[in-house]
Amino acid sequence: MEYEVYGPFEIPRVHTGAMLDFDAVRARGYFWNSLEEKVPKLPKAKGVYLFGIRAGRGMTPHYVGQARSRNGFYGEVFSPKNCNNYNKIIHSTKGTPIVLLLARPRRRGSGFSKPARGELDFLEKMLIGMALSKNEELINVHHTKYMKNICVPGVIGKFDGRRRLSEAQESLRALLGT
């Protein structure tokens, strides 16, 4: 089950500096039309997406979501709820808003495979954990309670690097290759 990463794609803004609202993006369609031209069938694919901000040489994740509805990314990425969340971030953060899309291409022919049941949930949770390690202020609410609070020193969560790891903790790190 190999996923391909597409993007980063810049999210269009209006003159006020805020992202285009839900209706404007849908009505104009230029974001999705240009994406369809670059990667046919990707707007309707099912998969996982990451919203972030690109500033300077780096990128910071702010939200991880999944698109599993009939309309795929097209129906989910710019939902009213997501646009409200994105606007809060855009107004409080400098940089360019971007989105990356992860979808599983078909092995034969064009288009994208339909993910198996539970596949997107698993991938989304994994990516949320990775994004949290880079940005503790990730706006995701689901699947973050334990990821934000569980700590296995030297492996998962916050750890005071000034404290020395025990022999058992070092063994766990060696076993896991972290």
Phi and psi restraints in degrees (value plus and minus 20) as a CYANA .aco file:
   2 GLU   PHI    -114.9   -74.9
   2 GLU   PSI     104.4   144.4
   3 TYR   PHI    -116.1   -76.1
   3 TYR   PSI     126.0   166.0
   4 GLU   PHI    -125.3   -85.3
   4 GLU   PSI     124.6   164.6
   5 VAL   PHI    -122.1   -82.1
   5 VAL   PSI     111.1   151.1
   6 TYR   PHI    -141.1  -101.1
   6 TYR   PSI     110.8   150.8
   7 GLY   PHI     102.4   142.4
   7 GLY   PSI    -184.8  -144.8
   8 PRO   PHI     -93.9   -53.9
   8 PRO   PSI     123.0   163.0
   9 PHE   PHI    -127.5   -87.5
   9 PHE   PSI     109.8   149.8
  10 GLU   PHI     -90.2   -50.2
  10 GLU   PSI     119.5   159.5
  11 ILE   PHI    -112.6   -72.6
  11 ILE   PSI     105.8   145.8
  12 PRO   PHI     -84.8   -44.8
  12 PRO   PSI     128.3   168.3
  13 ARG   PHI    -142.0  -102.0
  13 ARG   PSI     138.8   178.8
  14 VAL   PHI    -112.7   -72.7
  14 VAL   PSI     155.4   195.4
  15 HIS   PHI     -80.3   -40.3
  15 HIS   PSI     -43.1    -3.1
  16 THR   PHI     -93.7   -53.7
  16 THR   PSI     -30.1     9.9
  17 GLY   PHI      78.2   118.2
  17 GLY   PSI     -32.2     7.8
  18 ALA   PHI    -105.2   -65.2
  18 ALA   PSI     138.7   178.7
  19 MET   PHI     -89.7   -49.7
  19 MET   PSI     133.5   173.5
  20 LEU   PHI     -78.5   -38.5
  20 LEU   PSI     121.9   161.9
  21 ASP   PHI     -97.0   -57.0
  21 ASP   PSI     151.5   191.5
  22 PHE   PHI     -72.4   -32.4
  22 PHE   PSI     -70.2   -30.2
  23 ASP   PHI     -85.2   -45.2
  23 ASP   PSI     -60.2   -20.2
  24 ALA   PHI     -84.4   -44.4
  24 ALA   PSI     -62.4   -22.4
  25 VAL   PHI     -84.0   -44.0
  25 VAL   PSI     -64.3   -24.3
  26 ARG   PHI     -87.4   -47.4
  26 ARG   PSI     -64.9   -24.9
  27 ALA   PHI     -85.6   -45.6
  27 ALA   PSI     -67.3   -27.3
  28 ARG   PHI     -96.1   -56.1
  28 ARG   PSI     -58.8   -18.8
  29 GLY   PHI      47.0    87.0
  29 GLY   PSI     -13.1    26.9
  30 TYR   PHI     -88.8   -48.8
  30 TYR   PSI     -50.6   -10.6
  31 PHE   PHI     -83.5   -43.5
  31 PHE   PSI     -70.8   -30.8
  32 TRP   PHI     -91.6   -51.6
  32 TRP   PSI     -56.3   -16.3
  33 ASN   PHI     -84.1   -44.1
  33 ASN   PSI     -62.9   -22.9
  34 SER   PHI     -88.5   -48.5
  34 SER   PSI     -53.5   -13.5
  35 LEU   PHI     -88.3   -48.3
  35 LEU   PSI     -60.4   -20.4
  36 GLU   PHI     -81.9   -41.9
  36 GLU   PSI     -56.3   -16.3
  37 GLU   PHI     -88.0   -48.0
  37 GLU   PSI     -58.1   -18.1
  38 LYS   PHI     -94.3   -54.3
  38 LYS   PSI     -66.0   -26.0
  39 VAL   PHI    -155.2  -115.2
  39 VAL   PSI      72.6   112.6
  40 PRO   PHI     -74.0   -34.0
  40 PRO   PSI     116.9   156.9
  41 LYS   PHI      55.9    95.9
  41 LYS   PSI     -24.4    15.6
  42 LEU   PHI     -84.5   -44.5
  42 LEU   PSI     -60.3   -20.3
  43 PRO   PHI     -76.6   -36.6
  43 PRO   PSI     -53.1   -13.1
  44 LYS   PHI    -113.8   -73.8
  44 LYS   PSI     -20.1    19.9
  45 ALA   PHI     -91.2   -51.2
  45 ALA   PSI     135.7   175.7
  46 LYS   PHI    -118.5   -78.5
  46 LYS   PSI     122.9   162.9
  47 GLY   PHI     153.7   193.7
  47 GLY   PSI    -177.4  -137.4
  48 VAL   PHI    -139.5   -99.5
  48 VAL   PSI     124.5   164.5
  49 TYR   PHI    -151.2  -111.2
  49 TYR   PSI     131.8   171.8
  50 LEU   PHI    -146.2  -106.2
  50 LEU   PSI     106.8   146.8
  51 PHE   PHI    -118.2   -78.2
  51 PHE   PSI     116.1   156.1
  52 GLY   PHI    -171.7  -131.7
  52 GLY   PSI    -198.6  -158.6
  53 ILE   PHI    -143.0  -103.0
  53 ILE   PSI     109.9   149.9
  54 ARG   PHI    -120.6   -80.6
  54 ARG   PSI     105.1   145.1
  55 ALA   PHI    -162.0  -122.0
  55 ALA   PSI     112.3   152.3
  56 GLY   PHI      40.2    80.2
  56 GLY   PSI    -147.3  -107.3
  57 ARG   PHI    -117.2   -77.2
  57 ARG   PSI     -20.8    19.2
  58 GLY   PHI    -139.3   -99.3
  58 GLY   PSI     152.9   192.9
  59 MET   PHI    -153.1  -113.1
  59 MET   PSI     123.3   163.3
  60 THR   PHI    -141.9  -101.9
  60 THR   PSI     105.7   145.7
  61 PRO   PHI     -94.9   -54.9
  61 PRO   PSI     123.4   163.4
  62 HIS   PHI    -146.6  -106.6
  62 HIS   PSI     -39.7     0.3
  63 TYR   PHI    -179.6  -139.6
  63 TYR   PSI     119.9   159.9
  64 VAL   PHI    -142.5  -102.5
  64 VAL   PSI     109.8   149.8
  65 GLY   PHI    -160.5  -120.5
  65 GLY   PSI     152.3   192.3
  66 GLN   PHI    -147.2  -107.2
  66 GLN   PSI     126.2   166.2
  67 ALA   PHI    -135.9   -95.9
  67 ALA   PSI      86.4   126.4
  68 ARG   PHI    -146.7  -106.7
  68 ARG   PSI     -15.6    24.4
  69 SER   PHI     -94.9   -54.9
  69 SER   PSI     153.2   193.2
  70 ARG   PHI     -77.4   -37.4
  70 ARG   PSI     -52.6   -12.6
  71 ASN   PHI    -110.5   -70.5
  71 ASN   PSI     -15.4    24.6
  72 GLY   PHI      36.3    76.3
  72 GLY   PSI    -161.3  -121.3
  73 PHE   PHI     -78.7   -38.7
  73 PHE   PSI     -59.8   -19.8
  74 TYR   PHI     -74.6   -34.6
  74 TYR   PSI     -60.4   -20.4
  75 GLY   PHI    -105.3   -65.3
  75 GLY   PSI     -30.9     9.1
  76 GLU   PHI    -136.5   -96.5
  76 GLU   PSI     -65.0   -25.0
  77 VAL   PHI     -76.2   -36.2
  77 VAL   PSI     -62.2   -22.2
  78 PHE   PHI    -129.0   -89.0
  78 PHE   PSI      18.8    58.8
  79 SER   PHI     -84.8   -44.8
  79 SER   PSI     138.0   178.0
  80 PRO   PHI     -74.7   -34.7
  80 PRO   PSI     -62.7   -22.7
  81 LYS   PHI     -81.7   -41.7
  81 LYS   PSI     -65.6   -25.6
  82 ASN   PHI     -84.3   -44.3
  82 ASN   PSI     -62.2   -22.2
  83 CYS   PHI     -81.0   -41.0
  83 CYS   PSI     -60.2   -20.2
  84 ASN   PHI     -80.9   -40.9
  84 ASN   PSI     -65.2   -25.2
  85 ASN   PHI     -83.6   -43.6
  85 ASN   PSI     -64.9   -24.9
  86 TYR   PHI     -81.3   -41.3
  86 TYR   PSI     -63.0   -23.0
  87 ASN   PHI     -81.6   -41.6
  87 ASN   PSI     -58.5   -18.5
  88 LYS   PHI     -79.5   -39.5
  88 LYS   PSI     -62.7   -22.7
  89 ILE   PHI     -89.4   -49.4
  89 ILE   PSI     -65.9   -25.9
  90 ILE   PHI     -81.1   -41.1
  90 ILE   PSI     -57.3   -17.3
  91 HIS   PHI     -93.6   -53.6
  91 HIS   PSI     -42.1    -2.1
  92 SER   PHI    -128.1   -88.1
  92 SER   PSI     -18.5    21.5
  93 THR   PHI    -155.0  -115.0
  93 THR   PSI     118.5   158.5
  94 LYS   PHI    -107.1   -67.1
  94 LYS   PSI     127.9   167.9
  95 GLY   PHI     110.1   150.1
  95 GLY   PSI    -196.4  -156.4
  96 THR   PHI    -122.9   -82.9
  96 THR   PSI     103.7   143.7
  97 PRO   PHI     -90.7   -50.7
  97 PRO   PSI     115.7   155.7
  98 ILE   PHI    -155.5  -115.5
  98 ILE   PSI     141.8   181.8
  99 VAL   PHI    -156.5  -116.5
  99 VAL   PSI     118.5   158.5
 100 LEU   PHI    -134.5   -94.5
 100 LEU   PSI     120.8   160.8
 101 LEU   PHI    -138.1   -98.1
 101 LEU   PSI     114.1   154.1
 102 LEU   PHI    -137.2   -97.2
 102 LEU   PSI     101.1   141.1
 103 ALA   PHI    -160.9  -120.9
 103 ALA   PSI     136.4   176.4
 104 ARG   PHI    -120.4   -80.4
 104 ARG   PSI      87.2   127.2
 105 PRO   PHI     -86.1   -46.1
 105 PRO   PSI     130.7   170.7
 106 ARG   PHI     -86.3   -46.3
 106 ARG   PSI     128.4   168.4
 107 ARG   PHI     -89.5   -49.5
 107 ARG   PSI     -57.0   -17.0
 108 ARG   PHI    -143.5  -103.5
 108 ARG   PSI     120.8   160.8
 109 GLY   PHI      59.8    99.8
 109 GLY   PSI    -191.1  -151.1
 110 SER   PHI    -120.8   -80.8
 110 SER   PSI     149.4   189.4
 111 GLY   PHI      77.0   117.0
 111 GLY   PSI    -184.6  -144.6
 112 PHE   PHI    -153.0  -113.0
 112 PHE   PSI     127.9   167.9
 113 SER   PHI     -96.8   -56.8
 113 SER   PSI     132.2   172.2
 114 LYS   PHI    -103.1   -63.1
 114 LYS   PSI     102.8   142.8
 115 PRO   PHI     -84.6   -44.6
 115 PRO   PSI     127.7   167.7
 116 ALA   PHI     -89.3   -49.3
 116 ALA   PSI     138.5   178.5
 117 ARG   PHI     -77.0   -37.0
 117 ARG   PSI     109.8   149.8
 118 GLY   PHI      67.1   107.1
 118 GLY   PSI     -35.8     4.2
 119 GLU   PHI     -82.7   -42.7
 119 GLU   PSI     -67.5   -27.5
 120 LEU   PHI     -88.7   -48.7
 120 LEU   PSI     -55.9   -15.9
 121 ASP   PHI     -78.7   -38.7
 121 ASP   PSI     -67.0   -27.0
 122 PHE   PHI     -81.8   -41.8
 122 PHE   PSI     -69.3   -29.3
 123 LEU   PHI     -82.4   -42.4
 123 LEU   PSI     -62.8   -22.8
 124 GLU   PHI     -80.5   -40.5
 124 GLU   PSI     -65.7   -25.7
 125 LYS   PHI     -82.3   -42.3
 125 LYS   PSI     -62.0   -22.0
 126 MET   PHI     -81.2   -41.2
 126 MET   PSI     -65.9   -25.9
 127 LEU   PHI     -89.3   -49.3
 127 LEU   PSI     -53.3   -13.3
 128 ILE   PHI     -81.5   -41.5
 128 ILE   PSI     -64.9   -24.9
 129 GLY   PHI     -80.2   -40.2
 129 GLY   PSI     -63.1   -23.1
 130 MET   PHI     -87.5   -47.5
 130 MET   PSI     -61.0   -21.0
 131 ALA   PHI     -86.3   -46.3
 131 ALA   PSI     -57.6   -17.6
 132 LEU   PHI     -82.5   -42.5
 132 LEU   PSI     -52.7   -12.7
 133 SER   PHI     -88.7   -48.7
 133 SER   PSI     -41.7    -1.7
 134 LYS   PHI    -116.7   -76.7
 134 LYS   PSI     -50.8   -10.8
 135 ASN   PHI    -162.3  -122.3
 135 ASN   PSI      82.5   122.5
 136 GLU   PHI     -87.4   -47.4
 136 GLU   PSI     -33.8     6.2
 137 GLU   PHI    -118.2   -78.2
 137 GLU   PSI       4.8    44.8
 138 LEU   PHI     -71.7   -31.7
 138 LEU   PSI     118.4   158.4
 139 ILE   PHI    -105.6   -65.6
 139 ILE   PSI     -22.2    17.8
 140 ASN   PHI     -80.6   -40.6
 140 ASN   PSI     120.9   160.9
 141 VAL   PHI    -127.1   -87.1
 141 VAL   PSI     -67.2   -27.2
 142 HIS   PHI     -88.2   -48.2
 142 HIS   PSI     123.7   163.7
 143 HIS   PHI      46.8    86.8
 143 HIS   PSI      -2.0    38.0
 144 THR   PHI    -134.0   -94.0
 144 THR   PSI     -36.1     3.9
 145 LYS   PHI     -74.0   -34.0
 145 LYS   PSI     -74.9   -34.9
 146 TYR   PHI     -93.1   -53.1
 146 TYR   PSI     -56.7   -16.7
 147 MET   PHI     -82.7   -42.7
 147 MET   PSI     -51.7   -11.7
 148 LYS   PHI    -101.8   -61.8
 148 LYS   PSI     -43.0    -3.0
 149 ASN   PHI    -131.6   -91.6
 149 ASN   PSI     -44.6    -4.6
 150 ILE   PHI     -99.8   -59.8
 150 ILE   PSI     116.6   156.6
 151 CYS   PHI    -152.8  -112.8
 151 CYS   PSI     106.5   146.5
 152 VAL   PHI    -138.0   -98.0
 152 VAL   PSI      81.5   121.5
 153 PRO   PHI     -68.0   -28.0
 153 PRO   PSI     107.2   147.2
 154 GLY   PHI      65.3   105.3
 154 GLY   PSI     -27.2    12.8
 155 VAL   PHI    -144.5  -104.5
 155 VAL   PSI     -76.2   -36.2
 156 ILE   PHI    -150.8  -110.8
 156 ILE   PSI     119.9   159.9
 157 GLY   PHI      61.9   101.9
 157 GLY   PSI    -194.2  -154.2
 158 LYS   PHI     -91.6   -51.6
 158 LYS   PSI     119.6   159.6
 159 PHE   PHI    -166.6  -126.6
 159 PHE   PSI     110.9   150.9
 160 ASP   PHI     -91.9   -51.9
 160 ASP   PSI      84.0   124.0
 161 GLY   PHI     -83.4   -43.4
 161 GLY   PSI     -32.4     7.6
 162 ARG   PHI     -96.6   -56.6
 162 ARG   PSI     -42.0    -2.0
 163 ARG   PHI    -103.2   -63.2
 163 ARG   PSI     120.6   160.6
 164 ARG   PHI    -101.6   -61.6
 164 ARG   PSI     118.8   158.8
 165 LEU   PHI     -93.1   -53.1
 165 LEU   PSI     126.8   166.8
 166 SER   PHI     -93.8   -53.8
 166 SER   PSI     149.1   189.1
 167 GLU   PHI     -82.3   -42.3
 167 GLU   PSI     -59.6   -19.6
 168 ALA   PHI     -85.7   -45.7
 168 ALA   PSI     -60.5   -20.5
 169 GLN   PHI     -86.0   -46.0
 169 GLN   PSI     -59.8   -19.8
 170 GLU   PHI     -84.1   -44.1
 170 GLU   PSI     -57.6   -17.6
 171 SER   PHI     -84.3   -44.3
 171 SER   PSI     -61.0   -21.0
 172 LEU   PHI     -83.7   -43.7
 172 LEU   PSI     -62.9   -22.9
 173 ARG   PHI     -80.0   -40.0
 173 ARG   PSI     -62.4   -22.4
 174 ALA   PHI     -85.7   -45.7
 174 ALA   PSI     -62.7   -22.7
 175 LEU   PHI     -82.3   -42.3
 175 LEU   PSI     -60.0   -20.0
 176 LEU   PHI    -107.3   -67.3
 176 LEU   PSI     -31.2     8.8
 177 GLY   PHI      51.9    91.9
 177 GLY   PSI      12.1    52.1
